Amino acid sequence: MKKPHVLVVPFPQSGHMLPHLDLTHQLLLRGATVTVLVTPKSSPYLEPLRSLHSPEHFKTLILPFPSHPSIPPGVETLQQLPLQALPHMLEALFGLHDPLVDFLNRQPPSDLPDVILGGAFLSPWINKVADAFSLKAIYFLPINAHTISLLWSEEDRGFFDELETATTASYGLVVNTFYELEPEFVECVKTKHLTHHRIWTVGPLLAVKAGADRGGQSSLPPEKVLAWLETCSEDNSVVYIAFGSQIRLTVEQTAALAAALETSGVRFIWAVRDAAKKVNSGDNSGDDVDVIPEGFEERVKDKGLVIRGWAPQTMILEHRAVGSYLTHLGWGSALEGMVGGVVMLAWPMQADHFKNAKLLVDDLGVAVRVGENKDSVPDSGKLAGVLADSVKDDFPERVRLMKLREKGMEAIKEGGSSYNCLDDLVAEMCV
Ligand code: UDP
């Protein structure tokens, strides 16, 4: 059977890039040839794929990041910017259109890809490239069908309207979810929002290489983190606290969380984002964020580990000692938590987090809500109680989460719904 050549164009931000590359790994495992387009600073993301696949099958195209008046020189990922900078980032990336067209024009016809698998945020210009070379355009969305169906039902969303139109005008969509998690929403996206039925649910996408340096170099040597986890003899006794690649807490929020951890007496790993540099600052980005209260670390040194900067998240979540995860509920992180079999304590902050909380807390009952939004300060006493309860074996949300996890792991096994979707996706790319 013919195997496709896929041009992968991920959106440069960990929450998008990492699952998009996890998907790319699955295509490579199924015999596809892949060329990934990134700008220079995103090239390190490709290391795990480079180390696992041969250069004949895994190729890279590195184009300079297009300059933009509102994006400081040297910044090539949304992670270093507040979320409000998204439109500028999208405008800047539009600048990849012409260099990509030039590149494709220089290729012999036999080397042209069959399909572009792009980040949905890039759909307006990727559609143009695909049209110009008669390629299929398929988009990857690192969110779930529940969020897609709610988002696409909202009215007047400014520039998101254009993105939706461009995304739905494509050949098909790939979504990091599994059918059994939300069948009614997958069906809703199919029937209400698409003119065709090509939506492939391929999750939970597993990390290309679970472990140490996924998405960035760990700020603490991973061996140290592992050694600390190994000192925790009891399974599911540690709470992991992290808010993804972008969120930073205010002084009040950090103090409330620190007090809750101290009162609860639980063992914990807390990933604090103070290494996320405050470039082009918007709100929540002054110098007074993520300040751990004085003396806290000394007082809790027998109980907790604070990681300042990038944490080896999947390695932590998959360790047997970790039992719960206080999270912003970014969808990638939520799925990683589910795969790691940890119960999630949800503090949604921005973007799709609120919709994810609705799905996981209110509809499925597999997570607990502990925070309202990025301005709320949790009550330390109440939070301490939930933290302590969350590491108990009979915590009801844990029991339900483990059942859902089982369905997710079935879906990605040979013959499971996500596994079959991946096979089908690769086959469709050549049709
Ligand atoms: N991540 C990580 N270490 C960190 C912060 C984030 O490995 O210190 C990874 C995390 O495992 C996940 C991704 O970065 O794969 C963030 O994804 P998420 O969906 O939470 O998106 P975000 O909210 O960061 O945009």
Residues whose N, C-alpha, C, O or C-beta is under 5 A from the ligand:
A	BS01	UDP	S14 G15 L18 R214 G215 F243 G244 S245 Q246 A271 G309 W310 A311 P312 Q313 T314 G330 W331 G332 S333
